[in-house]
Amino acid sequence: MLRNIDLKEISDGRLYDANDMVKAGCDNCSGCWDCCQGMGDSIFLDPLDIYRLTTGLECTFDELLETCVDLHVVDGVILPNMRMVGKDERCAFLNAEGRCNIHAIRPGICRLFPLGRCYEEGGFKYFLQVHECKKAKTKVKVKKWIDVEDIRKNEAYIIAWHEFQKKLQEILGSFSNEAMVKKINMYVLEQFFRKPYDGTKDFYEQFEIRLQL
């Protein structure tokens, strides 16, 4: 999903690398769950998120669609997103105490927030969204905040998925035949989301194989 934004309006004016310190620490949220409700369909999920959810919850992608995940069209591409439920539109995994029931396997957007990514020249930098979290007060290293096992592998994957989506948008935008657009979208859904991942094997290797097919 590509968006043109003015970093001067939403950030502290700095760009960060994984080893930089940034004021994203929120004291374990301290009873706040503002970013876990009222988010509409904006919490999009990538293949790594689906790998974490299906292997961690021991379920299939279709079972996620029945309970906690929806599908929406974004820039012509069909993508899954976390479902908001109830009158408060809370994340389906937020418990009565306002805590995340899947924190260890939470989606990448949740790990990143209140940081964002600014893509440039085949890579990206992190930036701090200064208006998004009232709890973000203390400094923490970016890679510690994101909390993934191998930050470099994760960043390489994020770039690859981003570039794939850019090319996919271009391809879909070149077709006027709706049936062909739907066929391509269904293939991508099957290849990267519905087709089961092996939880005993490295996700990034599985993703690379699927990317080459």
N, C-alpha and C positions, 0 to 999 in steps of 0.2 A: 504494500500500500504506500504510494508516494504522495507526499504532501509538501507544499511550499509554505514555510513558516518563517517568521522574523524572530531569530534567536534573541535579538535585543529586547523584545517585548516579553518573552517567556522565561529567559534564563538569566544567570548571573554574568553572562558575557564570556564565559570560559568554556573551552573544550577539554575533555579529560581522556586520559588513557587508563587502562585497567589497573595500573600500579599507582595512580594518583589518589590523593585524599580529597574527599568531597563531602559537603554538609548534607548528607542524606540520612544519617542516623536518626531514628525516631523513638528511641527508648522502648523498643518492643511494642510500639503502637500505644501502650498505656491506656487501653480501653477504647481506642478510636478505631473505627472501621469505615470511615467516610469513603475510602477508595474501593471498598468492597460492595458498594450498593449504588444504585442509580446510574450505572455505567452503560445502560442500554446494550447495544450489540458491539461495543468498542473493544472488548477484550478478545482480540483475535488469537487463534491458536495456530501454531506451526507444527510440522511433523514431530519435532522433539517433544512438544507439549503432549501430543497424542501418545507418543511412546511412553512418556512418564505416567500418564493417566491410565492407559490400558494395561501396562505391566504392573504398575503400583496398585491399582484397584482390581486387577485380575478380571478384566472385562474386555469386551470388544468395542470397536468404534461405534457400531450400530447401537449398542447398549448405552453408550454415552449420549447418543442422539435421543434416546428415549427418556433420559433423566436430567441431564445437566448441560448439554451442548446443543446449539442451534447452527443452522447454515444460513449464510447471507452472501449476497453478491457484492463484491468490493472491486470497483474499477474493472468490472466485467468478469472477475474471477470469483468462483464459489469457494468460500473459506468458512471453516468452523469458528464459532466464538462461544465463550462462556455464557450460560443462560442466567438471567436475572429473574428471580421469582418473588411472588407475594406483593402486597401493596407497597412495600418499601423498595421493591426491586433489588433485593439482596442477592449476592452470588449464591448459587445453589449449594455451595460448600461452606457457607458461613453458618456457624452454629448459633444457638440461642444467646450465648455469652459474647457474640461478636468475634469469635476466634475462627481461624481457618482450619478446617478439618483435614486438609490435604497439604499442609504447609511444606512438608518435605518434598512433595512432588508438584508444587504450585507452578503455574505457567510462567513462561519467560517474561511476559509483560509485568506480572506481579513481582517477580524478582527484580526487575529493572526499576520500577516506580520508586521515587519520583524522578528518576533519570530518564533520558530519552537518547535516541541515537541520531547523529547527523552523518549521513552517507556522503562520501566524497572520494573521487578517484579510485574506485575499486575497493575502498575500505570505509571505515567509519570512526567517529569519535563519540564519546558520551557527553551529554550536557545535563545540567540540573534545571528542572522545571520549578522555578522559585515560587510559583503561585498555586501549586498542586497539593502540597502537604504541609499542614500547620505544625506537624510534629517534627519535621526534619530540622534538627538543630545541631547535632554533633557530627564531627568529622569521622569518616570511615573510609577505608581503602575501597575503591570501586569494585575490584574483583572479590573482596570479602562480602560486600553488600549483595552482589549478584548471586554469590553462593552456588557456583557450579564446580564440578570436580576438576575440569581442565579448561581454564578460561581461554587458552589459545585455540584449542580444538573448537570450543564453543563459538568463538569469534569468527573462525574460518567458516564454520557451518552457517552462521548468521549471514555472512557475506554471500555465500553460495546460494542460500535460499532467497535472499534479496534479489540477486542477479537473475535467478530463475524466474521469479515473479515478474520482474521488469520485462524479460523476453516473452513470457507468457501473455502479459497484457498487450504487448505489441502484436503478437500473433493473433490473439483473439480480436483485437481491434481491426485487423486486416480482413476479417471475414464478415460478410453481410448475411451469410447463411446461418440462421439461428440454430438449425439442427446441428451444424458442424461445430458451432461454439459450445453447444450443450454437450456434444460428444467428447470434445477435448476436455471440458471441465469435469465430466464424469470420469475420464481416464485419470486426470490428476488426483481427484478425490480417491479413486481406487488405489493408485500407485503409492501415494504418500500418506494417506490417512486410514482408509478402510482395510487395506491389506495388513494382516497382523505383523507386528514386530516381535522379534525374539528377545525377551527380557534377559536372557543369559549371555547375549552377545552385545558388543559395542554398538551403540546407536549410530555413531558417526560413520562407521564402516557400512552399515546397512543402508544409510541414507545415500552415501556415495554410489553404491551399486544401483539403487533405484534412480538416481539422478542421471546415470549413464544410459539407462534403458530407453 
